[in-house]
Amino acid sequence: MKRLCLMALLLVVGCKSEFDEFKQKVIEDAKSDQRIDQKEYQALAELAASSNDRAFKTFKDQDGKIDNEKLSAYLRKFLDSKKLSSVEISQGDAAPSQIGAFNVNVFLENSASMDGYVKGVTNFETAIYNLLGDIRISGICDSLNLSYINKSIPYQKKNALSPEIQDFIEKLEPATFQLRGGDRSVSDLKSILNTVLHTVNDRNAAILISDFVFSPGNKANANDYLNNQSVGIKIDFAEKLHAFDLAAVIVHLESNFDGVYYDKTDKPIQLSTKRPYYIWIIGSTAQVRAILEKKIVDNIKGGYAHKLVLQGIKDVQTPAFKIMYKPQIGHFDAKELPQGIITNATASAERVFGFDVAVDFSKGLQDASYYLDPANYVLSDKHYHLKAELIQDKNNPALKGFTHLLHISTDELSDEVLELSVIGQSPSWVAQLSSEDDANIAADNAEKQRTFGFKYLVDGVCDAFYPPQSPNTISKINIQIKK
């Protein structure tokens, strides 16, 4: 009898669950070539989807379908726990997280300052027409609703079809703006943004199109006005973030402009030049992700100059990364590089030590250019310096699956774990585009490319998403350095 019990116990102990087999396969795939490629990822996803093992439920949505965001997050955490942080994870063409179709509510500001963008055939009209058309046929849009907005919403077209989209944009002229009504005299951006924010929920995303030029008027102190608007905008977005999983995209574009520009004192100035304008996409994180995954912004006719994605930070992401053995400044061994550990590190004759790290930032929502600015990184050791570049060599197998190359160096080498963090903040291009005084815009070519008060606007929104008193870490990698 004892012998039978022992045999039964051995059978139970020796029998692996499907989840144990899943984890073993993850380790085998990872160690084979330091990456989980598209085919391997798809096989893991199918194994998780087909299994009734309760452990797989954490990867599935309420309909029992695999949520790639949850699966990828688990794989990253699991590999990190096995000291395989440098392993690349590629979802490839795996099905994206499922989200039901939602309404897209478009708001085009029709204040008098916008007339110059719609006189004749302009880049503005072409880009917006293309944008709306792509949204309409994207498969994620339930209903495309078009509105003009100023101090109120004087015109709306529900569930616009192709002819209505064409009429809304392509046939637009200053006279049409005027006919749509509303108070076109002042751009109260805080009020406009607050109105748009109130339309956003799980069934409705919003797109706001404007030059986003503040209008203090000739009776207001411009600096006080901008500061007050910035604080008010921060409060409005912070309150929305507290109640809702909010995300936003700010896209900077340029168009020919022929009309009257109103400066900070409402003085009319005739201009015929290139001027910036902006498209804001505001919705839930899932809605914004769906729009970005459809490449709707990337495919705008004429392209865009800058893009900023703002997203509430829930969990710090650990992107796939790989420490490159070459080039080196000084010397280190390759033995433990796959585990994210640099060993036998020695500085050069000039007392400098340096190495390169390939990172895959593609899984985040942020624009690739955001990761090129060293100001958006924080290194735990202030003696280290960082430069970043996009990986252009698509034929180098050592860089396959990675998006950016980080060049890291120091003149004070020591044993430590170097923590490299990407933080959320207002990027440097916002300040470069912002104007403090537009009175001389007619004679100043640089001023023509700026937007009055733009920094106050974006800083207000960024302070809501990334409070100044918080670390605001979006993603982080750790590299252990041993001398």
Secondary structure as UniProt FT lines:
FT   HELIX           2..14
FT   HELIX           18..33
FT   STRAND          35..36
FT   HELIX           38..50
FT   HELIX           54..59
FT   TURN            62..63
FT   HELIX           68..81
FT   TURN            82..83
FT   TURN            85..86
FT   STRAND          88..89
FT   TURN            92..93
FT   STRAND          102..109
FT   HELIX           112..117
FT   HELIX           123..136
FT   STRAND          141..149
FT   STRAND          155..157
FT   HELIX           162..169
FT   TURN            170..171
FT   HELIX           174..180
FT   HELIX           189..197
FT   TURN            198..199
FT   TURN            202..203
FT   STRAND          204..210
FT   TURN            218..219
FT   HELIX           222..243
FT   STRAND          246..262
FT   TURN            264..265
FT   STRAND          268..284
FT   HELIX           285..293
FT   TURN            294..299
FT   TURN            301..302
FT   STRAND          306..311
FT   STRAND          321..323
FT   STRAND          331..333
FT   TURN            335..336
FT   HELIX           337..339
FT   STRAND          341..346
FT   TURN            349..350
FT   STRAND          353..359
FT   TURN            362..363
FT   HELIX           368..372
FT   HELIX           374..376
FT   STRAND          377..379
FT   TURN            382..383
FT   STRAND          384..390
FT   TURN            394..395
FT   HELIX           397..399
FT   TURN            400..401
FT   STRAND          404..410
FT   STRAND          416..423
FT   HELIX           428..433
FT   STRAND          434..435
FT   TURN            439..443
FT   HELIX           445..448
FT   STRAND          451..452
FT   HELIX           454..465
FT   TURN            468..469
FT   STRAND          473..481
//
